[in-house]
């Protein structure tokens, strides 16, 4: 994306700001450009999706172990590391074989067989016990028929048939036979009892019980022969580094196998159902896969003695390292994508707001919509302001920076320079017409401010210019600044004729500073009632000086007072006696009030002359005789003379108002 050289538009400033906001990590990267993570980070775009990066940001436990192993092995001799890997793999292979044997003995099938043997031994022993109770129910000593007793009986039988009474059955039935234990002659009842004991021992129930117990003990010894030593689990740390999940699985399998063996050991003495926990998942296949991976890694380390083989491992290490670092980089990646989105939007805005395209579009719209309306409105305005004295037209003359441009041309000669042909007053009217025509096409009715609109205009144009603001005030508020009292009088007259409310404010410069605001007009523009009100205020202010014995200040105040009073007598003659038929600020005579002048009497003229003479005698417009040195009139006379003028003007007004 590019912008014009030296361009300082708001769009271009935003582009420069967005470009300068890139995080240093992207132009001075800490990641490798050729890793999977680095390739994405090196080519981030506004359309890059974060989901794949977020999925890559977390290393698994096995990947963490792989990264640690690579960092360790690449920092030393790879051949030595390969030898250690092969040795560790062989050891782990032997352990996995031993573990397979151990777990096979605690698997469901052998343990089920062992539990079945235990249950069979218990059942057959119960049957033998029942037979023993039948055979030895009248025994006078305890535990006859028990295991110890049977051992004694077996020893006695062997001694009898092998030594004492060889060739005879046991117990011997001859009349001279003796008991091999008591060495006494066997009476008939003792011989019968011993014969019953022998029949019990030789019975199938006792033999089956003994055989079942021997089978269970044989299987139990085989189970106990398999070592299960969790604390001494070899290669525990190394296996966990290679695969933490596999190391955990081995520990779980060993613990479960030990628990199952203990339950099996205790089952011979228990009755009822044995609750055997489920065997843990077999970790041996995973261990053997770790062995395969270690052997393959040993081959990679061997190849790493060569630069090409080493680069393979370094690339893998760098990829894992960047994966791990991505978790810390993700917040910056989000900010960078947001920055690129903003740049893309700004680029689109710059493309769509190029001045040529906007200017062409604006010119087309102007030709179809704006130009006809503007030309028609301009002709209306120029007719109101200059009638037929100024024959000009407004035409579109091109465009620049997206805005159509217009030019005023003469009807008679469109090549002539307007400013070389029209007078200054005519040019002012044309400018005002252009402004009002453009304003008419706007969609608002905001306030308009005119600053001396009749500057450099003669009396022929003043009234025309005054008419437009008084017409426009029906649509919007109009503020006019002017120094021209003739123009002000025209505005007042037109506003009064059209019943337009006006507010008059004066701005003056005093010792306080410029722009001091006063309600109403300055003295020269005030009407008779306003002047009389101000004269009364001046008289009361002069009284304060008089009472304060400020003779000099009072003398100046009196002189100024009578200066203003004289000018007010003069204005009263124009405004009241002659009813504004003739006005020094107008270029026309208001004949409709001429008949009101007829109320003027000789008494009125005499009163006017007397009041005017008093002012002329006292005003500082004349230099009085040095010999007279008269004192100023007292304050009561000032108010009295103001009252005389007020009464004279009011008397005339009442009489004039009586004339239809």
Secondary structure, DSSP 8 states (H G I E B T S, - for coil): ----TT--SHHHHHHHHHHHT--HHHHS-SS-TTSHHHHHHHT--TT--HHHHHHHT---HHHHHHHHHHHHHHTS-HHHHHHHHHHHHHHHHHHHHHHHHHHHHTSHHHHHHHHHHHHHHHHHHHHHHHHHHHHSTT-SSTTTTSHHHHHHHHHHHHHIIIIITTTS-SS--STT-B-TTT-SB--HHHHHHHHHHHHHHHSHHHHHHHHHHHHHHHHHHHHHTS---STT-TTHHHHHHH-HHHHHHHHHHHHHHHHHHHHHHHGGG--S-----------HHHHHHHHHHHHHHHHHHHHTTSHHHHHHHHHHHHHHHHHHHHHHHHHHHHHHHHHHHHHHHHHHHHHHT-HHHHHHHHHHHIIIIIHHHHHHHHHHHHHHHHTTS--EEEEEEEEETTEEEEEEEESS-TTS-HHHHS-HHHHHHHHHHHHHHHHHTSS----EEEESTTTT--HHHHHHHHHHHHHHTTTS-EEEE-S-HHHHHHHHHHHHHTT-----EEEE--SS-S-EEEES--GGG--HHHHHHHHHHHHHHHHHHHHTT-HHHHHHHHHHHHHHHHHHHHHHIIIIISTTSS-TT-SS--GGGGGGGGG--HHHHHHHHHHHHHHHHHSTTS---TTT------HHHHHHHHHHHHHHHHHHHHHHHT--
